[in-house]
Amino acid sequence: MEQHIVSILDIGDVTHNVKFFRLERPAGYSFTPGHATDVSINKPGWEEKKRPFTFTALADKPYLEFTIKRYADHDGVTNQMHGLKPGDELIIRDVWGAIEYKGPGYFIAGGAGITPFIAILRQLHHDSKLEGCKLIFANKTAGDIIYEAELTSMLGNDFINILSEDTGGKYLHGRIDEAFLMKTIPDFNTHFYVCGPDKMIADINGILVKHGADPERVVFEK
């Protein structure tokens, strides 16, 4: 298995519990937007505690980037990573993933499940090819929306937010259920990209196929 020890170049806040991490990019290391690698912290006792993270920078940047939510309810990898600083090291491995761009359509994400779509949408925006793409993003509160300003700038009215806990704000209140999808999507004969908790993926995929989506055009991490 390919393995590289890389230094952290920069860390920044994205939301109250999400940070971006920019890393050295090994020579010849490449990825497809939407793909991921297994990451661990290069510190004693943490080297083999691997977790999958998606690349979120453009594929031609001189650095690699991850956008990582902290789960502080236990002392796991994400909790440890949020305590790191530039100059600390991570271990990255082979690139893998089933999510990659196949054509315009709907990107449907829940919480940190947005991360496989970030590099894809950034690349499409960079290439002026975002036309026909819409993002449906489910979170608990407005404060949980990852890259809210950037995604709004890129997608405008094609960035649809739905919040399960906040009410009365500028975004929709509720969940991504069958009624919401039927109201929001006029034609299911398109591409769909789905990422989030396992149950959410299974439920949404079932609804999409039920209403005419071609299973071969529903892209998700298997």
RAVENUR-V455914 format. One record per helix or strand of 2 or more residues. SS is the DSSP state (A for helix, B for strand). FROM is the first residue (numbers start at 0). TO is the last residue. Records with the same first field share a line. If there is no record, write none. Layout:
SS->FROM-TO, FROM-TO
//
This chain:
B->2-14, 17-23, 35-40, 50-54, 62-68, 88-95, 104-109, 133-138, 158-162, 171-172, 190-194, 217-219
A->76-80, 110-125, 141-143, 147-157, 177-183, 197-209, 214-216
//
